[in-house]
Amino acid sequence: MAKKFFDIFPVVNSAGKSSTPPGFVEKSRKKQVCSDHDLHFVASGRGILIVDDTEYHLEKGDTLLVYPGEDFDSYTEGKDDFVRYFIHFDFYNTKVSKKRTPILPNVEKWPRIVHLKGDIEVRAICSAIVYYMHNKSEASSIITSGELKALLGLILNAHLNTKDALQFRRIKSYKNIIKAGKFIRTNYQRYITLQDMAEEANLSETYFGNIFKKITGKSPIDYLTSTRINQAKRLLIETDYNISEISSLVGYEDSHYFSYIFKQKEGISPSEFLAYLSETG
């Protein structure tokens, strides 16, 4: 029965990006009732969303889901602009289940608030959804649905991993894997092999590969690749380095191979990534 939970077919209805200055209060004379699911991701700053008269204090990396039938207002908190992406969507693309919210296998409702550490990756996904919703093509609905499903997967994974953290700590080699993960994040810019990672964890390559994936959800090589691509996206967003320079900075001497891996992971090339970032600000 649990498998049915994962059979979601998300469809994006609308999406956008909001930036409100300090002290801004978004209050409507009439309460606006949400007709679908409204997912908010905080890209920077701090703010408060009020859902059905309950205040939720949010900061960079937080996601909040407004369920159908609920209303909300918002205002900033702190000295910086409160910047957030919002995505109106349905989990299921059928008339019968259109407004239904998935129930997790443990009988919990889809989580209200989840904090995502990989905010650069999430910003890229949200930017892609906003871009394709405003620059529609024949493939836009397929692309936005795929991006949204990836985002929902990140949210669910973060929610479940938080709950499973204590269980992972009981694994004998947990500290070794955490050490190896730190080694990868510190040394992603240079050439490192599976053997290097396993030696850092003081484990055999086979056991290391198996236990690493069990704890992190990714193979060591995939974790390394994801680290490199996420850092590349950060550099593309925050610096003026060209693609060749960024390729070298994240551990790929061959910029063509870097572009190939980037597109394999993200579905678009680094240059296309830059293009839709400029479109969405």
C-alpha positions in Angstrom: 0.0 0.0 0.0 2.9 2.4 0.8 4.0 2.4 -2.8 0.9 4.2 -3.9 2.0 7.3 -2.0 4.8 7.8 -4.5 2.5 7.7 -7.6 2.1 11.5 -7.7 1.8 13.4 -11.0 2.4 17.0 -10.0 1.2 19.8 -12.3 2.3 23.5 -11.9 -0.6 26.0 -12.2 1.4 29.2 -11.7 4.7 30.3 -10.2 6.6 33.4 -9.4 9.2 35.2 -7.3 8.4 37.8 -4.6 10.8 40.3 -3.0 9.5 42.4 -0.2 11.4 45.1 1.7 11.9 45.3 5.5 8.7 46.4 7.2 6.4 45.4 4.3 3.1 43.9 5.3 1.0 42.1 2.8 -2.6 42.3 4.1 -5.7 42.0 2.1 -9.1 43.4 3.1 -10.6 40.1 2.2 -8.9 36.8 3.1 -7.6 35.1 0.0 -8.4 31.4 0.2 -5.9 29.1 -1.6 -7.6 27.0 -4.3 -4.7 24.6 -4.7 -1.4 23.8 -3.0 0.9 26.9 -2.6 4.5 26.0 -1.9 6.8 28.8 -0.7 10.6 28.6 -0.7 12.7 31.3 1.1 15.7 32.3 -1.0 16.9 35.0 1.4 15.9 37.2 4.3 13.5 36.4 7.0 9.7 36.8 7.1 6.5 35.6 8.5 3.7 33.8 6.7 0.3 33.7 8.5 -1.7 30.7 7.5 -5.3 30.5 8.9 -4.2 33.0 11.7 -1.1 30.9 12.7 2.3 32.6 12.3 5.2 30.7 10.8 8.6 32.4 11.1 10.7 31.5 8.1 14.3 32.1 7.0 16.6 31.2 4.1 16.2 27.5 3.1 12.7 27.0 4.6 9.8 25.7 2.6 6.2 26.1 3.6 3.1 24.5 2.1 -0.3 26.2 2.2 -3.0 23.5 1.7 -6.2 24.0 -0.4 -8.8 26.0 1.5 -6.4 27.9 3.7 -5.7 31.6 3.6 -2.4 33.5 4.3 -0.8 36.9 4.6 2.9 37.7 4.9 5.3 40.3 6.1 9.1 40.7 6.5 11.1 40.3 9.6 14.6 41.7 10.0 16.7 44.2 8.1 16.9 42.4 4.7 14.5 41.9 1.8 12.3 38.8 2.2 12.8 36.9 -1.1 10.7 33.8 -1.8 9.6 31.7 -4.7 5.9 30.5 -4.7 4.5 27.7 -6.8 0.8 26.9 -7.1 0.3 23.3 -8.0 -1.7 20.1 -7.6 -0.1 16.8 -6.5 -2.3 14.8 -8.9 -3.4 15.7 -12.4 -6.8 14.0 -12.3 -10.3 15.5 -11.6 -10.9 13.0 -8.7 -7.7 13.6 -6.9 -6.8 17.2 -8.1 -6.9 18.9 -4.7 -5.9 15.9 -2.6 -2.8 16.2 -0.3 -0.7 13.0 -0.1 -0.6 11.1 3.1 2.8 9.7 4.1 3.2 5.9 4.8 3.3 6.7 8.5 -0.2 8.3 8.1 1.1 11.8 8.5 0.0 14.6 6.1 2.6 16.0 3.7 4.8 18.2 6.0 3.9 21.9 6.4 7.5 23.2 6.9 10.8 21.6 5.9 14.2 23.2 5.9 16.4 22.5 2.9 20.2 22.8 3.3 21.0 22.7 -0.4 19.3 26.1 -1.1 21.4 26.8 -4.2 20.0 23.6 -5.8 16.5 24.5 -4.8 16.8 28.0 -6.1 17.9 26.6 -9.4 14.8 24.3 -9.5 12.5 27.2 -8.6 14.0 29.5 -11.1 13.6 26.9 -13.8 9.9 26.5 -12.9 9.3 30.2 -13.0 11.2 30.6 -16.2 9.3 27.9 -18.1 5.9 29.1 -16.7 6.6 32.5 -18.1 8.2 31.4 -21.4 5.8 28.7 -22.4 6.6 26.1 -25.1 5.2 22.7 -26.0 7.5 21.1 -23.5 7.0 23.6 -20.6 4.4 21.5 -18.8 6.6 18.4 -18.9 9.7 20.3 -17.7 7.9 22.2 -14.9 6.2 18.9 -13.8 9.6 17.2 -13.7 11.3 20.1 -11.8 8.5 20.2 -9.3 8.6 16.4 -8.7 12.4 16.8 -8.1 11.7 19.6 -5.6 9.0 17.6 -3.8 11.5 14.7 -3.6 14.1 16.9 -2.0 11.5 18.1 0.5 10.3 14.6 1.4 13.9 13.3 1.6 14.9 16.2 4.0 11.7 15.5 6.1 12.3 11.8 6.4 16.1 12.1 6.9 15.5 14.5 9.9 13.4 11.8 11.4 15.9 9.0 10.6 18.9 10.9 11.9 19.0 9.1 15.3 18.6 5.7 13.5 21.7 6.5 11.3 23.8 7.4 14.3 23.4 3.9 15.5 25.2 2.5 12.5 28.7 1.6 13.5 30.4 3.3 10.6 28.3 6.5 10.8 31.2 8.7 11.9 33.4 7.3 9.2 30.9 8.2 6.5 30.4 11.7 7.9 34.2 12.1 7.8 34.2 11.0 4.2 31.4 13.3 3.3 33.4 16.2 4.7 36.4 15.0 2.8 34.5 15.1 -0.5 33.0 18.6 0.2 36.5 19.9 1.1 38.4 18.3 -1.8 35.8 18.3 -4.7 38.0 20.8 -6.6 40.7 18.2 -7.2 40.9 14.7 -8.7 39.7 12.2 -6.1 38.8 8.5 -6.5 36.5 6.1 -4.7 39.7 4.6 -3.2 40.6 8.0 -1.8 37.2 8.3 -0.2 37.2 4.8 1.3 40.7 5.3 2.7 39.6 8.5 4.4 36.7 6.6 6.0 39.1 3.7 6.8 36.8 1.2 5.2 37.0 -1.2 2.3 35.8 0.2 -1.0 32.8 -2.2 -1.3 31.6 -1.7 2.2 32.2 2.0 2.0 30.1 2.4 -1.2 27.2 0.4 0.3 27.1 2.1 3.7 27.7 5.6 2.2 24.6 5.2 0.0 22.5 3.8 2.8 23.3 6.9 5.0 23.4 9.7 2.4 21.0 8.3 -0.3 23.7 8.6 -3.0 26.7 6.6 -4.1 30.1 8.3 -3.2 30.7 9.2 -6.9 27.2 10.6 -7.3 27.7 12.6 -4.1 30.9 14.0 -5.4 29.3 14.9 -8.7 26.3 16.5 -7.0 28.7 18.5 -4.8 30.6 19.8 -7.8 27.4 20.7 -9.8 25.9 22.4 -6.8 29.1 24.5 -6.4 29.1 25.2 -10.1 25.5 26.5 -9.8 26.5 28.7 -6.9 29.4 30.2 -9.0 27.1 30.7 -12.0 24.6 32.5 -9.8 27.0 34.6 -7.6 30.1 35.3 -9.7 31.1 36.5 -13.2 33.4 33.6 -13.9 32.9 32.1 -17.4 31.9 28.4 -17.9 35.5 27.3 -18.6 36.8 28.9 -15.4 33.9 27.4 -13.3 34.6 24.0 -14.8 38.2 24.1 -13.5 37.1 25.5 -10.1 34.8 22.6 -9.4 37.2 19.8 -10.5 36.6 19.4 -14.2 39.6 20.2 -16.4 37.6 19.5 -19.6 34.9 22.2 -19.9 33.0 20.1 -22.5 32.8 17.2 -20.2 31.7 19.5 -17.4 28.9 20.8 -19.6 27.9 17.2 -20.5 27.7 16.2 -16.8 25.9 19.5 -15.9 23.2 18.9 -18.5 22.9 15.2 -17.5 22.2 16.3 -13.9 20.2 19.4 -14.5 18.5 18.8 -17.9 20.0 22.0 -19.3 23.5 23.2 -20.2 25.4 25.7 -18.0 24.8 28.5 -20.6 21.0 27.7 -20.6 21.1 27.8 -16.8 22.6 31.3 -17.0 20.0 32.4 -19.5 17.0 31.6 -17.3 18.6 33.0 -14.2 18.9 36.3 -16.0 15.2 36.0 -16.9 14.1 35.4 -13.4 16.4 37.8 -11.7 
